[in-house]
């Protein structure tokens, strides 16, 4: 990503690069990429006892990229 930054004009710091590249490549409500721990949390939750009554659910971890699953 940082290699593409100069030719795309996304900025110099990671904060600038992330903000500008997300807006261009994959716009979402958070204006950033998902973090590994956020994905891990979404995977761990349905495997936990807290999710015993959940069935047939769609859990999107996309920062608001998709407005609706239906």
Buried (B, 14 or more C-beta within 10 A) or exposed (E): EEEEBEEEEBBEEEEEBBBBBBEEEEEBEEEEBBEEEEEEEEEEEEEEEEEEEEEEEEEEEEBEBEEEEE
